[in-house]
């Protein structure tokens, strides 16, 4: 179906699929528990998963591009991810 040349893309997509499954499970748990208090606890746990997946997938992408892109552009990507994580904190 898809013709993917780089195995890093499979790893990146697999992590995103896993992340989406965790998010769906979180939504089901919120409905199962049925209270705002428990839903907020589940949401807090999901908030830990998101940044981990973002950093991991970005790291895989950078590792896959390492020989093809100048180091200063890779540095810009790392700084951009750092800005996203800093902005999301508060």
C-alpha positions in Angstrom: 0.0 0.0 0.0 2.7 2.5 1.1 6.2 2.5 -0.3 8.3 3.7 2.5 12.1 3.7 1.9 13.2 4.7 5.4 12.6 2.3 8.4 12.7 5.3 10.7 9.3 6.4 9.3 7.8 3.1 10.5 9.1 3.7 14.0 7.8 7.2 14.0 4.4 6.2 12.8 4.2 3.2 15.2 4.9 5.5 18.1 2.1 7.8 16.9 -0.3 4.9 16.6 0.6 3.7 20.1 0.1 7.2 21.4 -3.3 7.5 19.8 -4.3 4.1 21.3 -3.3 5.4 24.8 -5.3 8.6 24.2 -8.4 6.5 23.2 -8.0 4.4 26.3 -7.8 7.5 28.4 -11.1 8.7 26.9 -12.7 5.4 27.6 -11.5 5.5 31.2 -12.9 8.9 31.6 -16.3 7.7 30.5 -16.0 4.6 32.7 -15.2 6.5 35.9 -17.8 9.1 35.1 -16.7 11.8 37.5 -14.8 15.0 36.8 -12.3 14.2 39.6 -11.3 10.9 38.1 -11.4 12.3 34.5 -9.0 15.0 35.6 -6.6 12.4 37.0 -6.7 10.4 33.8 -6.1 13.7 31.9 -3.1 14.4 34.1 -1.6 11.0 33.3 -2.2 11.6 29.5 -0.4 14.9 29.8 2.8 13.0 30.6 2.5 10.8 27.6 2.2 13.6 25.0 5.5 15.3 25.5 7.3 12.0 25.7 5.9 10.9 22.4 6.7 14.3 20.8 10.3 14.2 22.0 10.8 10.6 21.0 9.3 10.9 17.5 11.3 14.1 16.9 14.5 12.4 18.0 13.8 9.5 15.7 13.2 11.9 12.8 16.4 13.9 13.5 18.4 10.6 13.7 16.9 9.6 10.4 17.9 12.9 8.8 21.3 13.3 10.4 23.4 12.7 7.3 21.2 14.7 5.0 20.5 18.0 6.8 23.0 20.6 8.1 23.6 20.6 11.8 22.4 24.1 12.3 18.9 23.1 10.9 18.8 20.2 13.2 19.7 22.6 16.0 16.7 24.8 15.0 14.4 21.8 15.2 15.7 20.9 18.7 15.2 24.6 19.8 11.7 24.5 18.3 10.7 21.4 20.2 12.2 23.0 23.3 10.0 26.1 22.8 6.9 23.9 22.3 7.6 22.1 25.6 8.3 25.3 27.4 5.2 27.0 26.1 3.0 24.0 27.0 4.2 24.1 30.6 2.6 27.2 31.6 
